[in-house]
Amino acid sequence: MINKRLLIKNLLAHNDENSFYDKKRFINIGQKEGKAKFLKHVCALANSNPKNRSFIVIGVEDEDNKIVGVDFFDDSKIQNLVNAYLDNPPMISYENIPFPHLPEGKVVGLVSIKSNGKVCALRKNIWKYYGGMVFFREGSISMPKAYNIELKDINSEAVETIEQHAKNNIQLTLDGVIDFLNHRHKDLESGYKVFKEQFVVCWAGKRKKVKKETYFSRVDIELINEQVKLFYSALDEITITFDDSSFTTIEFIQLGLGKQQKYYPLEKMVIQFFDNGTYQIQSDLIFEPPLFDKKTLFHIYNANNALLKKLGNKITLNPNEKKDLEHLPATYLICYFSGFEDAKDQMEKARPILKKYDANSYESLKESLRVLRKVKYN
């Protein structure tokens, strides 16, 4: 069992970026350029490592390897994105790895890429890259290649050595459980469960009861053995259930207009643990967008646009407008689900504006974009 935090440390210590490892300060697959560059690197790393895994570490400064972290990213359907744009797509996973010195909510992203043994290529045009292009790694750069295309295995031994040095042990597991329960979340209700005598899942959150149902907010869930953060949200609420071999969460999001707010189930995640020392995570989107009167939404959409324009022009908002700003991210999300396709562009436009103006609205916007991304890739 590999401790992913140790794996990242070993990758950073090994040497600079190479044909089986890349590092990024951040990625942005919500924009066409960022998505294209991400797919290019995935394609190149898969082709340069046909026999073993390759990795992208996200949240690291390029110059000095300083670990600065990125926001928690829980897109379990990132494989769908790769399948849509790449021929012979590799198996890919994105994991959120906590580091003790990072602020709450910040993690290091670890993308693991496993080739299927065939040449990977772009399936269709995206940004300035054309369908049919094939990429390989040349040192630390992902480059297109049009001739002498041949998969070569040159990194198996190096990757196996790095993964061997990242093996987990009992001390790391115990230290992780104690740190999670007694230090990082001492102000929240927390618990842990051991599955199949091997896996330890810890969770923490603020409990509340609604009509005999127990919900948790400010939730943090980690698979301690591998140092992987499975879920984190400062805003949404979830239910947690488990038995001897599985751990299940259902995530809810709050949506509505004005005071008419309601919680809607978004995604169900089931972790199934097996006797042979393996586990499987199954995530299913169960979201049904709420429907609202179109005339009301037109009014809200135009009001949101006017608010953004005012903030962009540095015009002071009145008290009522400040109140409307609190609901702007969620109402833009409702508008998008109701057919206002430009609402997504407005949400992206709001990013730098809200980041400067109001921290709470900015966090709410990031949550709304996260929901939008989940729904889109499903």
N, C-alpha and C positions, 0 to 999 in steps of 0.2 A: 504494500500500500504506500503510495507516494504522498509525502507531505508537500503540498503545492507551494507553500511559502518557502520551504527549503529549495524546491526546484527553481523558483524564481531567483533566489540568492545565488544558486550555483550557475544559472544561466548568465546573470550579470557579472559574476566573478570569472567566468570561463574565458571570455575575450570579447572583442567588439562584435557587432552584428556580423553574421556570416550566412552561409547557405542553409542553416537549419534554425536560425533564430533572428528575429527582428524586434526592435523596440520602438515605441511611439509615445509621444507626450500625451496624445489623445487621438481618438478616431471619431468621425462624424458620419455615420451611415445614413443619417436623415437627409443629407444633401447629396446631390448627384455626383459631385466631384469627390467627396469623401467616400461614398459608396464605391465608386470606380477604383480609387486608389487602394481601398481595402481588398477588393476582389482581385486586383492585380497582384498584391503581395501574397494572398492566399494561393492563387494559381502558381506563382513562382516558387513558393516554399513547397507546395505539393509536388511539383515536377522535379525539384532539386533533392527531394528526399522520398524516393518511391518505396523504401523498405522500413522506414521508421517515422516517428512523429517529428514535427517541427513546430515552432512556437512563435507567437507574437506577444510581447510583454507591453502592456499599456499603462501609462501613468509614471513614466520614467523620463528624466531629463536626458537628452541625447549627449550633451557635452560631458557631464560628470557622473552619470548613472544615479543621480539623486532620485530617491523614490518620493514622488509628490502626490501620487494617487489620482484617481478620477472618481466620478459619481458611480454609485452602484448601478449595474446594468443587467437587467434580468430578462433579456430577450431569448427565451428558450427555443424560438423558432428561427434562429439565425441560420440553421441548416437550410431552411426553405429559401432564404435569400441566395445562398451559394448554389443550391440546386437550380434556381431560376436563371442564373446568369452564366453558369459554367458547364461545359461538357466534361464528362468523367469527373464530377465533383468529388473532392475529398470529404471524409467525415470531419466535422468541425464542431468544436464546443467552445463556449465562452464561460469562464468561471471567475467569480469575484473573490479575491484573496485578501483577507484583512492583514494589516501590519500594525503593530502596537502604537507606533508613533503618529499614525495618521488621524486626522479629525474624524468625528463620528460621521458615518455615511460615506466616507472616502475609502476606496479599496484600490488594489492593483488588479487590472484585468489580465487574465491569462487565456489566450486563444491557442488551443491545441488543434493541429492539422494532421490528418492521417490520410495519405494518398491511397487510392484504390489500385495502384500499380499501372495505371494507364495515363497517357499524356492528357493533362488538363488544359482546356482552352476556353476562351470567352465564347459563349454561345451566341450573344447578340451585342449590338453596339451599345455603349454606355460612355457618356462624356466624350473624351477624345480618343477612346479606344474602340477598335472595330471588332465585330464578331469574327471569330476564327483566330484571333491573335493568341500566341502562346508565349508565356513568360517563364524565365529561369532566373535563379539568383546568380549574380556575378559578384562575389565578395559580399558587400552589404547592400547591393543595389538589385532591384528587380528589373530585369531588362527583357524586351521582346526578342524572340528568336524565330527566324523564318526558314532556316535550313539546318541540316545535321541535327535534327531533333531526336534525341535519344535519352532515355532515362538511365541514369547511372547512380549506383549505390556507393556513396563515399563517406557517409556520416554515421553508419549504424553503430560502430564502436564508440564514437564520441558521445552520441546521445544515450546509449545504454549506460555508459560510465556516469554521466550527469544524473540520470534517473536513479541509478544505484546509490549515489551519494545523497539522494533526497528521500530515502526510505524513512518511514515513520517508525517511532518506538514508543514504549510505554511512558517514558518520562515526558515526551513531547505531548502525548495525549492528556496525561494527568495535569500537566502545567496549563494546557489549553482550557480544560474544564474549569479549573480553579480560577484562572484569569477571567473567564467568561462570567461565571456566577458571582464571584466575590469582588471583582474589581470593576470591570467594564459596565456591568449592569446591576450594581448593588442597590440602585434606587428603583428597580423594577421587579415585578414578580418573574421568577425564572425557574427553569427546570431542565432535566436531562433524561434521556432514555438510552439504554444500551440495547442494540439489536444484534442478534446472532452471536453474542459474546465477543464481537469485534468492532462494531460501529457505534460511535457515540454522537448523538444529536443533542445539541443544547438550544434552548429558545428562551427569549425574554420579551416581556411586553407589559402593557398596562391593561388589566382585565376589567371587563364590564359585562353585566348581564342584561339582556333584552329579551323579554318574553321566553324565559327558560333557555335561551341560547347564549353561550359564552363567546365573547369576541375579545380580541387583543388588538391594541393599537401600539404605536411606537415599537414595532416588532423587529426583532433580530433573530435569525435562525442560522446556525452553523453546523456543518458536518466536521467535527473537531479533528478526526483522524487525518483528514486531508487538508485541513485549514481552508475550507471553502465556505464562503457565506452564501447560503441558499436563498435567503430572503432578507430584504431590509426595506422599511418604509416608515417615514415619520408621520405620514398622513393617513394612508388607507388602513382598513381593519380586516382581520382575517380570523377564521376559525381554525383550531388545531385539534386533530384526532390522531390516535395511533393504536396499534395492537402489537403483537409480538414480532411481526415481520414487516410492518409498513408504517410510514409516517405521512399524514395527509393534511394539506392546508387548502382552504378556499379563500381567495382574496376578494374583498368587496371594495367598490369605489362609490363615493358619494357624489351624486349628480342631481340637479334640479334647477328650477328657476326661482329666484328670491328665497322665500321661506319654505317653499315646497321642495324639500330635500329628501332624497331616498337613497338607500344603499342597494347597489346592484351587484350580483356575483360576476366577477371578471374572469378568474382563472382557477382551475383546480390542479394542484400538483401532488402527485403520489410518488414517494420514494419506496421502492420495494427492495428489501434486503434478502440475500440468498445464503444458503448454508455453505456455499463454495467460496465465500469471501468476496463476492461481487454485489453490486447494487445497480438498480436501474431507476432513472427519473422519468416519469411520464407527466407532461403538462398538457392540459386541454383547455382551450378558451371556451368559456360557457357564457360569454357576455351577449346580452340582447339589448341593443341601444334603446333608450326610452324615446317615445314619440311626443312631440309638442306641436302646438299650433304654429303654422308657418308664418302668419302675420306677426305674431309675437316675436318669433325668432328673427325676422327681418329687422324689427325695431331694435332688438338686443344687439344683433350683428353690427348694424350701423352705429349704435351707441358705443360699442367696443372700439370700432375703428376710429371714432371721433376722440375717444379717450387716448388711444395710442398716438394720434396726431398731436394732441395737446401735450402729452409727455415728451414727444419728439421735439416739439417746439419750445419745451421748457416753460410751459404755461402752468401756473398753479391750479390744482384741482380743488373744487369746493368739497365740503363734507360728504354730500351725496355721491359725488363722483368717486371719492376715495372708497366709499362703501361698494360702489359698482366695480371698482378695480379689483377688489378681493375675489369677486366671482368671475372676472374676465377669463381666466384660463379654462375653467370648467364650462362656461357658457360658449366659448369658442369651440370646445370639444363637442358639445351638444349640437352646435350649428353644423359642424363637419359631418357628424353622423346623420344629420337631417338633409344632406345634399349641398351644403355650402362648401364646395371644394376649396375655395380660396381661403377658408378659415385656417387651413394648415399653414399657408404662406404667412398669414397674419400672426400666427403663433410663433413662427420662426423669426419674424420681424420684431416681435415683442421681446425676444430673448435679451438682447443687449440693453433695451430700454428698461425693462423691469429689474434687470440685474443691478443697474445703477440706482433705481428709484426705491424699490421696496423688496426686502429679502423674502418676506412671507409669500408675496405674490409670485416672486421668481421661483421659489420652491414648488408652489402649486402649479406653475406653468411646466416645470420639468416633469412633474407627475402626470400632467395631462398629455404631454408629448410621449411619455413612456407608454401610456395606455394606447395612444394612437398608433405607435409603432407595433405594439403587440397585435392589435386588431389587423393592421395592414399586412403583416407578414403571415398571418393565418389565412 
